[in-house]
Structure formats: C-alpha cells, structure tokens
Amino acid sequence: MGKEEDKITAMKKMLEEADMVLVGIGEDFEEASCLSSQAAYREACGKIADANAQWVMPYVNHIFLKQDKKLLRAYHNLAGMLKDKNYYVISVSTNGFLSDAPLKEDRIVEPCGSYHKMQCRNGCPHSVEPIHTMLLEEVEQCCKGEKEWKEISGPVCGFCNAPMEYNSLYAEHYLEEGYRERWDAYTGWLQKTVNKKLCILELGAGMMFAGVLRFRFEKIMELNRKAGMVRIHQNLYQFPEEIGNRGLGISQNAVDFMAGF
C-alpha cells in the first residue's frame, strides 16, 4: 500500500475483522527525550543529584510526563480502539501511563517492570508491593519546591530494612514476581489465538526488547497464517519477506500516530 490514508483504512479494517488483538507497546512510549527540554525538569535533576537521591527519578519522570498530553491521548485512543475486542497488551514501557489508561487491568502485562510497584533493593523474595501513595505525594511536593529532596527517605523493606526501589528491569536485583502471574495469563491467552483471525498491533518497538516484541510477534505471524500485523515505527517499520502482504508497515512515531488516531 502506498498512501498513509490507505494504510490507516487497511488497519481499521484489520482491527474490525479480528477475533483477537495483540498489542505490543515499545520503547517509543517511554517518551523520555521530551523531558530534557523542560527547564523545571533540568533544575529538579540538578537538585536531586546534589541530594544524592537519584532513586526518585522514575517518579519524577512520571510527574513531568503528565504535562505531555500527547502521551496520555495516545493511550486513551488505544483504549478506545480496543473497546469491545478480545485483547492483550504487552508493554516494555515502565513509566506508569499504560495502567492509568482505561484498559482492562487483567489484560496488561509489563515484563520490564511497573511504575506502580516497588521492591527491596537487596532483592528479598516476595518484597514486591504497590507503590506508597505518601512517597508520590512527597515527590510531587519536591517537584513544586514545597519540600527539599534531602528530606525524602523513602520506604524500607519489611524483611531486611533495606530501602525499597522501583520494581523494574533496571534494578540491580530485579524481582520478576511483579509481572509473572500476568505473563502466565498472557501466554495462556496467546495459545487461544491459534487458527483465529489475530490482529497484531506493534507500536514503537525498536531493537532494545526485540525478543519480547518484534521477533516474538514475527514468529506468531509465521505460525498463524490467519494473522495480520501492523508495525508502526519511524524507521523500523519493515517486515521479513515471508510475512508478505499480511504485514502493514507505517513509518511514523507511534506516540504521534496514536495521539492523532
């Protein structure tokens, strides 16, 4: 297909006719690049470094990303697109906005970790727990200049008294228990897609987690000849030859595309 309008029409048709929809959300949705352009964010980063409190950065990023209405709109448009469909969403983004979108909580898996969970810095088993609301409130107060960064101590592990931290792939002792149950549910759902009209929607997935999204999705396409796939990425929108015309590539930033959909 040539014109972008034709591709969007084809994408809508593929979604409409699908029995099941698998969505992969890639690195584009981290949107971290837009933060450095904000003077208030750069100032906060300097103060956090001076206070040796870099562990709060994921929560600070989330607060400043709230100002990026485009990202929120992209997630809400995705939720609207999936309404009334049998879907599952797998995301490598950890900034927390996916869980804030009006999507079914039991149809989301975040294998790289979740903004909404914390774990013991020492990796104590079974230490994963929901993020503390009080901590978020304190971080927001610091971002507004109502509190000093050095005053934030953060919660501690109930097993060993070590500091709690962001439950994500970037933790030194990443605890996968935070997502394992959902991953098992996802693989169970995936088994039911065999011989079904499956639409795979891959949004902004580069090569960083290709084994989780890109390559895995291409393998699903090989196994299910009834499946069709839409791949949206500024540069990496192409498909292997064997997928042929069942793959629809759109050369655009996935956040921009979904925000305007």
C-alpha positions as CSV (number, residue, x, y, z in Angstrom):
1,M,0.0,0.0,0.0
2,G,1.2,3.5,-0.8
3,K,-0.6,6.4,0.8
4,E,-0.8,6.7,4.6
5,E,-4.6,7.2,4.3
6,D,-4.9,3.8,2.6
7,K,-2.8,2.2,5.3
8,I,-5.0,3.7,8.1
9,T,-8.1,2.4,6.3
10,A,-6.5,-1.1,6.0
11,M,-5.5,-1.0,9.7
12,K,-9.1,-0.2,10.8
13,K,-10.4,-3.0,8.6
14,M,-7.9,-5.5,10.1
15,L,-8.9,-4.5,13.6
16,E,-12.6,-4.6,12.8
17,E,-12.4,-8.1,11.3
18,A,-10.1,-9.5,14.0
19,D,-11.3,-12.1,16.5
20,M,-8.4,-11.2,18.9
21,V,-6.0,-8.3,19.1
22,L,-2.4,-8.5,20.5
23,V,-0.8,-5.1,21.2
24,G,2.9,-4.5,21.8
25,I,4.0,-1.2,23.2
26,G,7.6,-0.4,22.6
27,E,10.4,2.0,23.7
28,D,8.8,5.0,21.9
29,F,6.3,5.2,24.7
30,E,8.9,6.0,27.3
31,E,9.0,9.5,25.8
32,A,11.9,10.4,28.0
33,S,13.6,12.5,25.3
34,C,11.0,15.3,25.7
35,L,11.9,15.8,29.4
36,S,15.3,17.4,28.9
37,S,13.8,20.3,27.0
38,Q,11.9,21.4,30.2
39,A,13.8,23.9,32.3
40,A,11.9,22.9,35.5
41,Y,12.9,19.3,34.9
42,R,16.6,20.1,34.4
43,E,16.5,22.1,37.6
44,A,14.9,19.3,39.6
45,C,17.5,16.8,38.2
46,G,20.3,19.1,39.5
47,K,18.8,19.3,43.0
48,I,18.2,15.6,43.1
49,A,21.9,14.9,42.2
50,D,23.0,17.3,44.9
51,A,20.9,15.5,47.4
52,N,22.2,12.1,46.2
53,A,18.5,11.0,45.7
54,Q,18.7,9.6,42.1
55,W,16.4,6.7,43.2
56,V,13.4,9.0,42.9
57,M,14.0,9.8,39.2
58,P,11.4,7.3,37.8
59,Y,8.7,9.0,39.9
60,V,9.9,12.5,38.9
61,N,9.8,11.5,35.2
62,H,6.2,10.3,35.7
63,I,5.2,13.7,37.2
64,F,6.8,15.7,34.4
65,L,5.5,13.4,31.7
66,K,2.0,14.2,32.9
67,Q,2.5,17.5,31.1
68,D,2.9,15.7,27.8
69,K,-0.8,15.4,26.9
70,K,0.1,13.7,23.7
71,L,1.3,10.6,25.5
72,L,-1.9,10.4,27.6
73,R,-4.0,10.9,24.5
74,A,-2.2,8.1,22.7
75,Y,-3.0,5.7,25.5
76,H,-6.6,6.8,25.7
77,N,-7.0,6.4,21.9
78,L,-5.6,2.9,22.1
79,A,-8.2,2.0,24.8
80,G,-10.9,3.3,22.6
81,M,-9.6,1.3,19.6
82,L,-9.7,-1.9,21.7
83,K,-13.1,-1.4,23.2
84,D,-15.3,-4.5,22.8
85,K,-12.3,-6.5,21.4
86,N,-10.7,-9.6,23.0
87,Y,-7.2,-8.2,23.5
88,Y,-4.0,-8.4,25.4
89,V,-1.4,-5.7,25.8
90,I,2.3,-6.4,26.4
91,S,4.4,-3.3,27.2
92,V,8.1,-2.7,27.7
93,S,7.5,0.8,28.9
94,T,7.6,1.3,32.6
95,N,6.5,4.9,33.1
96,G,3.1,4.0,34.5
97,F,0.8,5.6,31.9
98,L,-0.4,2.3,30.5
99,S,-2.0,1.3,33.8
100,D,-3.6,4.7,34.0
101,A,-5.4,4.3,30.7
102,P,-9.0,2.8,30.6
103,L,-7.8,-0.7,29.8
104,K,-8.7,-4.0,31.5
105,E,-6.2,-4.5,34.3
106,D,-6.1,-8.3,33.7
107,R,-5.3,-7.8,30.0
108,I,-2.0,-6.0,30.6
109,V,1.5,-7.4,31.2
110,E,4.7,-5.3,31.8
111,P,7.7,-7.7,31.8
112,C,10.2,-4.9,32.2
113,G,8.6,-3.8,35.5
114,S,5.9,-1.4,36.6
115,Y,5.9,2.1,37.9
116,H,3.1,1.2,40.3
117,K,5.3,-1.4,42.2
118,M,8.3,-1.3,44.5
119,Q,10.7,-3.9,45.6
120,C,13.5,-4.4,48.1
121,R,16.9,-3.0,46.9
122,N,18.5,-6.2,48.1
123,G,16.1,-8.4,46.2
124,C,14.3,-10.0,49.1
125,P,11.8,-12.6,47.7
126,H,8.2,-11.6,48.0
127,S,9.0,-8.0,48.7
128,V,7.2,-6.6,45.7
129,E,4.4,-4.3,46.8
130,P,2.3,-1.4,45.5
131,I,3.9,2.0,45.4
132,H,3.3,4.1,48.5
133,T,0.9,7.0,47.9
134,M,2.7,9.0,50.5
135,L,6.0,8.7,48.6
136,L,4.4,10.0,45.4
137,E,2.9,12.9,47.3
138,E,6.3,13.8,48.8
139,V,8.0,13.6,45.3
140,E,5.3,15.9,43.9
141,Q,5.9,18.4,46.8
142,C,9.6,18.4,46.0
143,C,8.9,19.0,42.3
144,K,6.8,22.0,43.2
145,G,9.5,23.3,45.6
146,E,7.4,22.8,48.7
147,K,9.9,20.3,50.2
148,E,13.6,19.6,50.0
149,W,14.8,16.5,48.1
150,K,17.1,15.6,51.0
151,E,14.1,15.2,53.3
152,I,12.7,12.2,51.4
153,S,13.9,8.9,52.9
154,G,11.5,6.5,51.2
155,P,10.0,3.3,52.5
156,V,12.1,0.3,53.6
157,C,11.8,-3.4,53.1
158,G,9.8,-5.3,55.8
159,F,12.1,-8.3,55.6
160,C,15.6,-6.7,55.8
161,N,15.0,-3.0,56.4
162,A,16.9,-2.1,53.1
163,P,15.4,0.8,51.0
164,M,12.6,0.0,48.6
165,E,13.1,0.9,45.0
166,Y,11.3,0.9,41.6
167,N,10.4,-2.6,40.6
168,S,11.9,-2.6,37.1
169,L,14.4,-4.4,34.8
170,Y,16.9,-1.7,35.8
171,A,17.0,-2.7,39.4
172,E,20.2,-4.5,40.5
173,H,18.1,-7.4,41.8
174,Y,15.0,-7.2,39.6
175,L,12.2,-9.3,41.1
176,E,10.1,-10.8,38.2
177,E,7.4,-11.8,40.6
178,G,5.9,-8.4,39.9
179,Y,4.7,-9.5,36.5
180,R,5.0,-13.3,36.4
181,E,1.3,-14.1,37.1
182,R,0.2,-11.7,34.3
183,W,2.8,-13.2,31.9
184,D,1.4,-16.7,32.5
185,A,-2.1,-15.4,31.8
186,Y,-0.8,-13.7,28.6
187,T,0.8,-17.0,27.3
188,G,-2.4,-18.8,28.1
189,W,-4.4,-16.2,26.1
190,L,-1.9,-16.4,23.3
191,Q,-2.5,-20.2,22.9
192,K,-6.1,-19.4,22.2
193,T,-5.1,-17.3,19.1
194,V,-4.3,-20.4,17.1
195,N,-6.3,-20.5,13.9
196,K,-8.1,-17.3,14.9
197,K,-8.1,-14.0,13.0
198,L,-5.5,-12.3,15.0
199,C,-4.5,-8.6,14.6
200,I,-1.1,-7.8,16.0
201,L,-0.6,-4.1,16.6
202,E,3.1,-3.2,17.3
203,L,3.6,0.3,18.5
204,G,7.0,2.0,18.6
205,A,9.1,-1.2,19.2
206,G,12.8,-0.9,18.3
207,M,15.5,-3.4,18.8
208,M,16.1,-3.0,22.6
209,F,13.5,-5.6,23.5
210,A,13.2,-7.3,20.1
211,G,12.9,-10.7,21.8
212,V,9.8,-9.6,23.7
213,L,8.0,-7.9,20.9
214,R,9.4,-7.7,17.3
215,F,10.9,-11.2,16.9
216,R,8.2,-12.9,19.0
217,F,5.4,-11.3,17.0
218,E,7.0,-12.3,13.7
219,K,7.2,-15.9,15.0
220,I,3.4,-15.7,15.8
221,M,2.8,-14.5,12.3
222,E,4.7,-17.5,10.9
223,L,2.6,-19.9,12.9
224,N,-0.8,-18.3,12.4
225,R,-1.5,-17.8,8.7
226,K,-4.8,-16.0,9.6
227,A,-2.9,-13.3,11.5
228,G,-2.2,-9.8,10.2
229,M,0.1,-7.3,11.7
230,V,0.5,-3.5,11.8
231,R,4.0,-2.2,12.7
232,I,4.3,1.5,13.4
233,H,7.8,2.9,13.9
234,Q,9.6,5.9,12.5
235,N,12.4,3.8,11.0
236,L,11.9,0.1,11.7
237,Y,8.6,-0.5,10.1
238,Q,9.6,-3.2,7.7
239,F,8.7,-6.9,7.7
240,P,10.6,-10.1,6.8
241,E,9.8,-11.3,3.3
242,E,8.0,-14.4,4.5
243,I,5.2,-12.3,6.2
244,G,4.5,-10.7,2.8
245,N,1.3,-8.7,2.4
246,R,-0.1,-9.8,5.8
247,G,2.2,-7.1,7.3
248,L,1.3,-3.4,7.2
249,G,4.2,-1.0,8.0
250,I,3.7,2.6,8.9
251,S,6.7,5.0,9.0
252,Q,5.8,7.3,11.9
253,N,6.5,7.8,15.6
254,A,4.0,5.5,17.3
255,V,3.0,8.0,20.0
256,D,2.4,10.7,17.4
257,F,0.3,8.3,15.3
258,M,-1.8,7.0,18.2
259,A,-2.3,10.5,19.6
260,G,-3.8,11.6,16.3
261,F,-5.7,8.5,15.6
